[in-house]
Amino acid sequence: MAERSWRRASVRVRTTAAAALVVALALLLGGIALVLLVRGSIRDGLQSTAEQRATELADQIERSGLPATPSADDADDNDEDIDEDDEPDELVWQVSDVAGSVVRASPPLERPLPTDDSDRVDVAGADHAYLVVTEDAMSDGQEYVVSVAVSLEDVEESTAALVVPLAVGLPVLVLLVGATTWVATTRALAPVERIRREAEQITGDRLDRRVPEPPARDEIHRLARTVNQMLGRLQDSHIRQRQFVGDASHELRSPLASIRQAAEVTLAHPGALPDDELAETVVEEAARMQRLVEQLLLLARADEGTVARADNDVDLDDLALTVARGARRPGLRVDTTSIGPGRVRGDQASLTQVVQNLVANAVRHADRIVAVAVRDDGHAVDLVVEDDGPGIAEEDRQRVFDRFVRLDEARARDAGGSGLGLAIVREIVEAHDGTVEVSSSPLGGARFAVRLPVS
């Protein structure tokens, strides 16, 4: 449940919480390390002081014997101080023999100090623990143990003085970091919110709208630019689709109108059209409509990326010869002398349609001659179809491959075709990893060159 709630939280909440948590952990670990370092440093200093004092007493015992016993007056004064202050000195010492009896001490303590090193010892009458350091000494053949105790009051007070500000300051600093992260995240996500609001208003009828691009050249700017580029592609696709539907409807209307007109004439005036003429009209227009529907379906598959692309060996020279021999028109000659061997990998039916569309286009525009050539240069196979017709102006050589484009609008539709043949050629060739270009032909007309990878 907690994990699900965390995932549902906003980016600002998650970012702020994560930043505050990381900073809190870092500060907590840093604070603990600081306190330990300070405590260790002060404790090491006190231990060094105690060790130095213990060494001095041991040297004194070995050189001149035991330290002098404090005078009675001093002892009385010390007792009075102890009674009044109820607190031993910060540094006290004692000298014990091997039996553990205290032979010297300053000041006198209610309980003797331990004769072994100790990190923490409670001394009677003291509010703080003591650190005890011991040192062995020898005097007149007698062994002694010097014990020096130093108060840990400085360690405790320094730790307390450090912990209190840390306990107050660290939460304040974490809150400051959280607030800063919240504000910074809010400002950083403001362009995203504007992009979201604008994207929410974009519909299929308003693809011309664009999301705002922030001035900063950061990730959000790149996101907005990518979204706008995507919207541009969607708009272009939507426009092409609407144009495609409109052009397809227009093209289909013509054969349907011809069939309906022939049927209405026959119904209104029985016998006005001979049966064979009526049947010929219906069959011709139905065939024309069938070809148009097949072309539209092929282009629709091309838009979906599902154009047939079988991986078979195809003899392009055989396809070119078969199609060229079937091209007929009174007064037209089809030259196939330049067709040489050429084998490619692909779908035979699709490549046949490429050759048919190019040859049909050349036959429709040629005056007296159409030339078909196939050449294999070892790297690719070239299919070239030329004619001696009017040719294609240079500014129209890219547009001619668009759908429903006719460069000769003044001609009848029967002569001009549907305007889909060359668009289909480009889609099939590109699906076979090839290229198609149009240029001027030495014959005087257009020269279409298709280049496909060798088998």
C-alpha positions as a Python dict, from the first residue, in 0.01 Angstrom:
ca = {
    (1, 'M'): (0, 0, 0),
    (2, 'A'): (279, 241, 89),
    (3, 'E'): (463, 162, -233),
    (4, 'R'): (147, 220, -436),
    (5, 'S'): (86, 554, -261),
    (6, 'W'): (447, 655, -328),
    (7, 'R'): (407, 577, -699),
    (8, 'R'): (86, 779, -715),
    (9, 'A'): (247, 1083, -552),
    (10, 'S'): (336, 1376, -776),
    (11, 'V'): (685, 1436, -907),
    (12, 'R'): (721, 1737, -677),
    (13, 'V'): (631, 1534, -369),
    (14, 'R'): (862, 1247, -460),
    (15, 'T'): (1150, 1476, -553),
    (16, 'T'): (1114, 1685, -238),
    (17, 'A'): (1082, 1380, -14),
    (18, 'A'): (1380, 1211, -176),
    (19, 'A'): (1597, 1523, -147),
    (20, 'A'): (1497, 1583, 215),
    (21, 'L'): (1558, 1218, 304),
    (22, 'V'): (1901, 1212, 142),
    (23, 'V'): (2005, 1538, 306),
    (24, 'A'): (1867, 1424, 643),
    (25, 'L'): (2063, 1099, 629),
    (26, 'A'): (2379, 1279, 519),
    (27, 'L'): (2348, 1540, 794),
    (28, 'L'): (2265, 1278, 1056),
    (29, 'L'): (2568, 1069, 966),
    (30, 'G'): (2784, 1382, 947),
    (31, 'G'): (2657, 1503, 1285),
    (32, 'I'): (2725, 1169, 1448),
    (33, 'A'): (3073, 1158, 1296),
    (34, 'L'): (3141, 1514, 1414),
    (35, 'V'): (3032, 1438, 1770),
    (36, 'L'): (3243, 1123, 1783),
    (37, 'L'): (3546, 1305, 1643),
    (38, 'V'): (3516, 1588, 1894),
    (39, 'R'): (3467, 1348, 2185),
    (40, 'G'): (3761, 1137, 2072),
    (41, 'S'): (3986, 1438, 2025),
    (42, 'I'): (3909, 1582, 2374),
    (43, 'R'): (3936, 1239, 2537),
    (44, 'D'): (4274, 1178, 2370),
    (45, 'G'): (4396, 1514, 2505),
    (46, 'L'): (4284, 1430, 2858),
    (47, 'Q'): (4443, 1087, 2836),
    (48, 'S'): (4770, 1242, 2721),
    (49, 'T'): (4760, 1480, 3018),
    (50, 'A'): (4698, 1193, 3259),
    (51, 'E'): (4976, 984, 3106),
    (52, 'Q'): (5220, 1273, 3129),
    (53, 'R'): (5134, 1329, 3496),
    (54, 'A'): (5165, 956, 3571),
    (55, 'T'): (5507, 946, 3404),
    (56, 'E'): (5624, 1249, 3603),
    (57, 'L'): (5517, 1087, 3934),
    (58, 'A'): (5682, 754, 3841),
    (59, 'D'): (6009, 931, 3754),
    (60, 'Q'): (5993, 1125, 4078),
    (61, 'I'): (5944, 804, 4278),
    (62, 'E'): (6237, 632, 4105),
    (63, 'R'): (6467, 935, 4153),
    (64, 'S'): (6381, 1070, 4497),
    (65, 'G'): (6130, 832, 4647),
    (66, 'L'): (5765, 871, 4724),
    (67, 'P'): (5606, 1212, 4692),
    (68, 'A'): (5568, 1405, 5011),
    (69, 'T'): (5249, 1342, 5205),
    (70, 'P'): (5022, 1649, 5210),
    (71, 'S'): (5043, 1839, 5541),
    (72, 'A'): (4762, 1822, 5790),
    (73, 'D'): (4669, 2175, 5719),
    (74, 'D'): (4658, 2095, 5352),
    (75, 'A'): (4459, 1783, 5427),
    (76, 'D'): (4219, 1981, 5647),
    (77, 'D'): (4189, 2240, 5377),
    (78, 'N'): (4133, 1968, 5120),
    (79, 'D'): (3872, 1804, 5344),
    (80, 'E'): (3697, 2135, 5390),
    (81, 'D'): (3710, 2190, 5015),
    (82, 'I'): (3569, 1849, 4955),
    (83, 'D'): (3294, 1904, 5207),
    (84, 'E'): (3214, 2245, 5079),
    (85, 'D'): (3247, 2182, 4710),
    (86, 'D'): (3157, 1815, 4727),
    (87, 'E'): (3359, 1768, 4408),
    (88, 'P'): (3715, 1626, 4368),
    (89, 'D'): (3976, 1801, 4159),
    (90, 'E'): (3973, 1752, 3784),
    (91, 'L'): (4301, 1559, 3814),
    (92, 'V'): (4376, 1335, 4113),
    (93, 'W'): (4644, 1074, 4176),
    (94, 'Q'): (4746, 805, 4415),
    (95, 'V'): (5043, 574, 4476),
    (96, 'S'): (4971, 215, 4581),
    (97, 'D'): (5199, -69, 4681),
    (98, 'V'): (5180, -419, 4539),
    (99, 'A'): (4927, -515, 4808),
    (100, 'G'): (4691, -242, 4685),
    (101, 'S'): (4725, -17, 4988),
    (102, 'V'): (4733, 355, 4915),
    (103, 'V'): (5057, 506, 5042),
    (104, 'R'): (5018, 849, 4889),
    (105, 'A'): (4721, 1035, 4741),
    (106, 'S'): (4629, 1386, 4642),
    (107, 'P'): (4372, 1470, 4746),
    (108, 'P'): (4254, 1191, 4978),
    (109, 'L'): (3966, 998, 4818),
    (110, 'E'): (3688, 807, 4987),
    (111, 'R'): (3755, 512, 4757),
    (112, 'P'): (4095, 432, 4612),
    (113, 'L'): (4153, 454, 4238),
    (114, 'P'): (4191, 131, 4039),
    (115, 'T'): (4545, 7, 3977),
    (116, 'D'): (4470, -76, 3614),
    (117, 'D'): (4392, 153, 3319),
    (118, 'S'): (4024, 225, 3295),
    (119, 'D'): (3823, 429, 3040),
    (120, 'R'): (3550, 526, 3282),
    (121, 'V'): (3554, 523, 3662),
    (122, 'D'): (3312, 679, 3906),
    (123, 'V'): (3487, 879, 4176),
    (124, 'A'): (3308, 938, 4503),
    (125, 'G'): (3168, 1288, 4524),
    (126, 'A'): (3217, 1364, 4154),
    (127, 'D'): (2933, 1439, 3916),
    (128, 'H'): (3130, 1312, 3614),
    (129, 'A'): (3324, 999, 3541),
    (130, 'Y'): (3705, 988, 3537),
    (131, 'L'): (3962, 837, 3304),
    (132, 'V'): (4233, 641, 3490),
    (133, 'V'): (4591, 588, 3365),
    (134, 'T'): (4845, 378, 3561),
    (135, 'E'): (5226, 363, 3559),
    (136, 'D'): (5465, 121, 3739),
    (137, 'A'): (5750, 261, 3951),
    (138, 'M'): (6036, 116, 4162),
    (139, 'S'): (6193, 276, 4470),
    (140, 'D'): (6433, 113, 4719),
    (141, 'G'): (6347, -232, 4584),
    (142, 'Q'): (5975, -171, 4640),
    (143, 'E'): (5725, -180, 4353),
    (144, 'Y'): (5456, 86, 4333),
    (145, 'V'): (5165, 163, 4103),
    (146, 'V'): (5093, 526, 4017),
    (147, 'S'): (4724, 589, 3928),
    (148, 'V'): (4623, 923, 3774),
    (149, 'A'): (4253, 1003, 3714),
    (150, 'V'): (4134, 1292, 3500),
    (151, 'S'): (3776, 1416, 3488),
    (152, 'L'): (3571, 1359, 3171),
    (153, 'E'): (3362, 1667, 3247),
    (154, 'D'): (3508, 1854, 2947),
    (155, 'V'): (3411, 1564, 2717),
    (156, 'E'): (3054, 1559, 2845),
    (157, 'E'): (3012, 1936, 2836),
    (158, 'S'): (3163, 1968, 2487),
    (159, 'T'): (2939, 1689, 2360),
    (160, 'A'): (2632, 1850, 2512),
    (161, 'A'): (2729, 2189, 2369),
    (162, 'L'): (2760, 2029, 2024),
    (163, 'V'): (2456, 1799, 2028),
    (164, 'V'): (2203, 2068, 2121),
    (165, 'P'): (2276, 2296, 1819),
    (166, 'L'): (2289, 1993, 1591),
    (167, 'A'): (1956, 1864, 1721),
    (168, 'V'): (1796, 2202, 1651),
    (169, 'G'): (1985, 2303, 1336),
    (170, 'L'): (1969, 1979, 1137),
    (171, 'P'): (1586, 1961, 1121),
    (172, 'V'): (1576, 2330, 1026),
    (173, 'L'): (1832, 2268, 751),
    (174, 'V'): (1635, 1965, 623),
    (175, 'L'): (1317, 2175, 612),
    (176, 'L'): (1506, 2447, 425),
    (177, 'V'): (1634, 2194, 172),
    (178, 'G'): (1284, 2048, 132),
    (179, 'A'): (1130, 2392, 77),
    (180, 'T'): (1401, 2488, -171),
    (181, 'T'): (1357, 2160, -360),
    (182, 'W'): (979, 2208, -367),
    (183, 'V'): (1009, 2559, -510),
    (184, 'A'): (1277, 2459, -761),
    (185, 'T'): (1079, 2154, -875),
    (186, 'T'): (763, 2361, -907),
    (187, 'R'): (940, 2614, -1127),
    (188, 'A'): (1108, 2340, -1330),
    (189, 'L'): (778, 2161, -1390),
    (190, 'A'): (582, 2475, -1475),
    (191, 'P'): (661, 2443, -1849),
    (192, 'V'): (549, 2079, -1835),
    (193, 'E'): (215, 2187, -1692),
    (194, 'R'): (176, 2445, -1969),
    (195, 'I'): (259, 2178, -2226),
    (196, 'R'): (2, 1946, -2067),
    (197, 'R'): (-272, 2210, -2071),
    (198, 'E'): (-206, 2292, -2435),
    (199, 'A'): (-185, 1924, -2536),
    (200, 'E'): (-520, 1867, -2365),
    (201, 'Q'): (-678, 2116, -2606),
    (202, 'I'): (-539, 1948, -2920),
    (203, 'T'): (-792, 1731, -3104),
    (204, 'G'): (-815, 1568, -3443),
    (205, 'D'): (-969, 1889, -3580),
    (206, 'R'): (-707, 2117, -3422),
    (207, 'L'): (-379, 1953, -3517),
    (208, 'D'): (-248, 2295, -3619),
    (209, 'R'): (-197, 2388, -3253),
    (210, 'R'): (145, 2350, -3095),
    (211, 'V'): (266, 2320, -2736),
    (212, 'P'): (478, 2608, -2597),
    (213, 'E'): (854, 2559, -2615),
    (214, 'P'): (1037, 2704, -2311),
    (215, 'P'): (1332, 2934, -2391),
    (216, 'A'): (1581, 2727, -2190),
    (217, 'R'): (1761, 2472, -2408),
    (218, 'D'): (1706, 2188, -2164),
    (219, 'E'): (1532, 1850, -2162),
    (220, 'I'): (1185, 2008, -2140),
    (221, 'H'): (1262, 2225, -2443),
    (222, 'R'): (1366, 1917, -2637),
    (223, 'L'): (1052, 1737, -2521),
    (224, 'A'): (830, 2024, -2636),
    (225, 'R'): (1011, 2043, -2969),
    (226, 'T'): (974, 1667, -3019),
    (227, 'V'): (602, 1688, -2936),
    (228, 'N'): (559, 1971, -3187),
    (229, 'Q'): (744, 1772, -3450),
    (230, 'M'): (516, 1477, -3379),
    (231, 'L'): (211, 1703, -3407),
    (232, 'G'): (346, 1831, -3738),
    (233, 'R'): (379, 1477, -3868),
    (234, 'L'): (30, 1393, -3746),
    (235, 'Q'): (-106, 1705, -3913),
    (236, 'D'): (66, 1619, -4241),
    (237, 'S'): (-62, 1263, -4219),
    (238, 'H'): (-413, 1388, -4141),
    (239, 'I'): (-404, 1626, -4437),
    (240, 'R'): (-274, 1352, -4667),
    (241, 'Q'): (-538, 1114, -4543),
    (242, 'R'): (-819, 1363, -4602),
    (243, 'Q'): (-679, 1445, -4943),
    (244, 'F'): (-641, 1075, -5018),
    (245, 'V'): (-1002, 1004, -4922),
    (246, 'G'): (-1124, 1301, -5126),
    (247, 'D'): (-922, 1205, -5432),
    (248, 'A'): (-1021, 839, -5402),
    (249, 'S'): (-1388, 938, -5379),
    (250, 'H'): (-1346, 1159, -5685),
    (251, 'E'): (-1179, 884, -5884),
    (252, 'L'): (-1436, 623, -5790),
    (253, 'R'): (-1719, 859, -5878),
    (254, 'S'): (-1621, 864, -6247),
    (255, 'P'): (-1660, 490, -6332),
    (256, 'L'): (-1968, 466, -6112),
    (257, 'A'): (-2122, 760, -6295),
    (258, 'S'): (-2047, 599, -6634),
    (259, 'I'): (-2207, 270, -6528),
    (260, 'R'): (-2511, 450, -6384),
    (261, 'Q'): (-2549, 667, -6693),
    (262, 'A'): (-2547, 363, -6923),
    (263, 'A'): (-2801, 186, -6700),
    (264, 'E'): (-3032, 491, -6685),
    (265, 'V'): (-3023, 535, -7062),
    (266, 'T'): (-3108, 169, -7110),
    (267, 'L'): (-3398, 192, -6863),
    (268, 'A'): (-3533, 518, -7007),
    (269, 'H'): (-3488, 420, -7371),
    (270, 'P'): (-3489, 45, -7415),
    (271, 'G'): (-3291, -52, -7719),
    (272, 'A'): (-3111, 284, -7746),
    (273, 'L'): (-2783, 110, -7658),
    (274, 'P'): (-2702, -225, -7814),
    (275, 'D'): (-2653, -500, -7558),
    (276, 'D'): (-2291, -555, -7653),
    (277, 'E'): (-2212, -184, -7618),
    (278, 'L'): (-2382, -170, -7279),
    (279, 'A'): (-2195, -478, -7159),
    (280, 'E'): (-1866, -341, -7290),
    (281, 'T'): (-1919, -12, -7107),
    (282, 'V'): (-2008, -183, -6780),
    (283, 'V'): (-1715, -427, -6802),
    (284, 'E'): (-1466, -151, -6892),
    (285, 'E'): (-1573, 82, -6613),
    (286, 'A'): (-1596, -202, -6361),
    (287, 'A'): (-1242, -310, -6453),
    (288, 'R'): (-1122, 47, -6419),
    (289, 'M'): (-1286, 71, -6075),
    (290, 'Q'): (-1135, -262, -5972),
    (291, 'R'): (-785, -146, -6068),
    (292, 'L'): (-836, 175, -5874),
    (293, 'V'): (-956, -11, -5564),
    (294, 'E'): (-658, -247, -5582),
    (295, 'Q'): (-422, 48, -5609),
    (296, 'L'): (-584, 220, -5313),
    (297, 'L'): (-556, -97, -5105),
    (298, 'L'): (-189, -131, -5196),
    (299, 'L'): (-116, 227, -5094),
    (300, 'A'): (-309, 178, -4770),
    (301, 'R'): (-90, -124, -4693),
    (302, 'A'): (215, 86, -4777),
    (303, 'D'): (108, 347, -4521),
    (304, 'E'): (87, 68, -4263),
    (305, 'G'): (428, -68, -4364),
    (306, 'T'): (286, -401, -4484),
    (307, 'V'): (377, -390, -4854),
    (308, 'A'): (461, -741, -4977),
    (309, 'R'): (835, -801, -4940),
    (310, 'A'): (899, -1170, -4999),
    (311, 'D'): (1264, -1275, -4993),
    (312, 'N'): (1282, -1465, -5321),
    (313, 'D'): (1513, -1455, -5622),
    (314, 'V'): (1345, -1258, -5901),
    (315, 'D'): (1481, -1234, -6256),
    (316, 'L'): (1412, -870, -6334),
    (317, 'D'): (1512, -917, -6699),
    (318, 'D'): (1242, -1179, -6749),
    (319, 'L'): (981, -949, -6595),
    (320, 'A'): (1090, -660, -6816),
    (321, 'L'): (1079, -872, -7134),
    (322, 'T'): (735, -1012, -7052),
    (323, 'V'): (584, -672, -6974),
    (324, 'A'): (752, -500, -7270),
    (325, 'R'): (626, -761, -7517),
    (326, 'G'): (272, -711, -7387),
    (327, 'A'): (283, -332, -7439),
    (328, 'R'): (91, -250, -7758),
    (329, 'R'): (-20, 69, -7925),
    (330, 'P'): (-58, 157, -8291),
    (331, 'G'): (256, 326, -8424),
    (332, 'L'): (461, 253, -8110),
    (333, 'R'): (784, 51, -8096),
    (334, 'V'): (917, -96, -7771),
    (335, 'D'): (1298, -140, -7770),
    (336, 'T'): (1418, -427, -7549),
    (337, 'T'): (1769, -467, -7692),
    (338, 'S'): (1929, -327, -7375),
    (339, 'I'): (1774, -581, -7141),
    (340, 'G'): (2050, -787, -6984),
    (341, 'P'): (2063, -1039, -6698),
    (342, 'G'): (1964, -901, -6360),
    (343, 'R'): (1852, -1089, -6050),
    (344, 'V'): (1724, -928, -5730),
    (345, 'R'): (1567, -1038, -5402),
    (346, 'G'): (1205, -950, -5341),
    (347, 'D'): (841, -1017, -5418),
    (348, 'Q'): (780, -1110, -5780),
    (349, 'A'): (419, -987, -5796),
    (350, 'S'): (513, -646, -5651),
    (351, 'L'): (815, -603, -5880),
    (352, 'T'): (600, -703, -6178),
    (353, 'Q'): (363, -419, -6088),
    (354, 'V'): (659, -179, -6077),
    (355, 'V'): (761, -274, -6433),
    (356, 'Q'): (401, -265, -6555),
    (357, 'N'): (334, 80, -6412),
    (358, 'L'): (655, 229, -6555),
    (359, 'V'): (602, 76, -6900),
    (360, 'A'): (233, 175, -6903),
    (361, 'N'): (328, 531, -6808),
    (362, 'A'): (589, 543, -7087),
    (363, 'V'): (347, 398, -7344),
    (364, 'R'): (82, 654, -7248),
    (365, 'H'): (320, 948, -7304),
    (366, 'A'): (547, 824, -7585),
    (367, 'D'): (517, 941, -7945),
    (368, 'R'): (681, 653, -8132),
    (369, 'I'): (930, 467, -7910),
    (370, 'V'): (971, 325, -7561),
    (371, 'A'): (1302, 177, -7446),
    (372, 'V'): (1337, -71, -7161),
    (373, 'A'): (1679, -168, -7020),
    (374, 'V'): (1809, -389, -6737),
    (375, 'R'): (2172, -372, -6625),
    (376, 'D'): (2367, -542, -6344),
    (377, 'D'): (2681, -355, -6233),
    (378, 'G'): (2773, -604, -5961),
    (379, 'H'): (2642, -388, -5676),
    (380, 'A'): (2283, -327, -5788),
    (381, 'V'): (2044, -393, -6075),
    (382, 'D'): (1914, -94, -6274),
    (383, 'L'): (1577, -95, -6449),
    (384, 'V'): (1546, 197, -6693),
    (385, 'V'): (1229, 289, -6884),
    (386, 'E'): (1247, 578, -7135),
    (387, 'D'): (1017, 738, -7390),
    (388, 'D'): (1026, 1011, -7655),
    (389, 'G'): (727, 1200, -7519),
    (390, 'P'): (706, 1553, -7377),
    (391, 'G'): (913, 1464, -7069),
    (392, 'I'): (876, 1599, -6715),
    (393, 'A'): (984, 1947, -6607),
    (394, 'E'): (1259, 1953, -6347),
    (395, 'E'): (1041, 2123, -6085),
    (396, 'D'): (784, 1840, -6117),
    (397, 'R'): (1022, 1544, -6091),
    (398, 'Q'): (962, 1489, -5721),
    (399, 'R'): (593, 1575, -5724),
    (400, 'V'): (522, 1321, -5996),
    (401, 'F'): (557, 1042, -5739),
    (402, 'D'): (286, 1189, -5515),
    (403, 'R'): (-58, 1034, -5511),
    (404, 'F'): (-329, 1149, -5752),
    (405, 'V'): (-85, 1384, -5925),
    (406, 'R'): (-139, 1444, -6297),
    (407, 'L'): (90, 1679, -6479),
    (408, 'D'): (-145, 1679, -6779),
    (409, 'E'): (-477, 1777, -6623),
    (410, 'A'): (-617, 1890, -6959),
    (411, 'R'): (-619, 1536, -7091),
    (412, 'A'): (-906, 1294, -7048),
    (413, 'R'): (-894, 1065, -6746),
    (414, 'D'): (-885, 760, -6963),
    (415, 'A'): (-562, 882, -7116),
    (416, 'G'): (-415, 1024, -6803),
    (417, 'G'): (-471, 732, -6566),
    (418, 'S'): (-560, 756, -6200),
    (419, 'G'): (-242, 929, -6083),
    (420, 'L'): (-148, 640, -5854),
    (421, 'G'): (86, 434, -6072),
    (422, 'L'): (410, 618, -5996),
    (423, 'A'): (321, 653, -5627),
    (424, 'I'): (284, 274, -5613),
    (425, 'V'): (619, 235, -5789),
    (426, 'R'): (794, 445, -5524),
    (427, 'E'): (631, 261, -5233),
    (428, 'I'): (722, -85, -5368),
    (429, 'V'): (1077, 15, -5460),
    (430, 'E'): (1144, 169, -5119),
    (431, 'A'): (1001, -143, -4954),
    (432, 'H'): (1268, -339, -5145),
    (433, 'D'): (1545, -105, -5020),
    (434, 'G'): (1578, 52, -5363),
    (435, 'T'): (1552, 398, -5519),
    (436, 'V'): (1362, 545, -5814),
    (437, 'E'): (1450, 868, -5997),
    (438, 'V'): (1324, 1054, -6301),
    (439, 'S'): (1534, 1260, -6539),
    (440, 'S'): (1553, 1362, -6905),
    (441, 'S'): (1598, 1087, -7164),
    (442, 'P'): (1827, 1102, -7469),
    (443, 'L'): (1513, 1006, -7662),
    (444, 'G'): (1362, 1341, -7570),
    (445, 'G'): (1110, 1234, -7306),
    (446, 'A'): (1126, 1107, -6949),
    (447, 'R'): (1372, 854, -6810),
    (448, 'F'): (1268, 653, -6503),
    (449, 'A'): (1553, 465, -6333),
    (450, 'V'): (1494, 207, -6061),
    (451, 'R'): (1793, 74, -5867),
    (452, 'L'): (1755, -244, -5659),
    (453, 'P'): (2010, -444, -5455),
    (454, 'V'): (2148, -752, -5630),
    (455, 'S'): (2038, -1097, -5522),
}
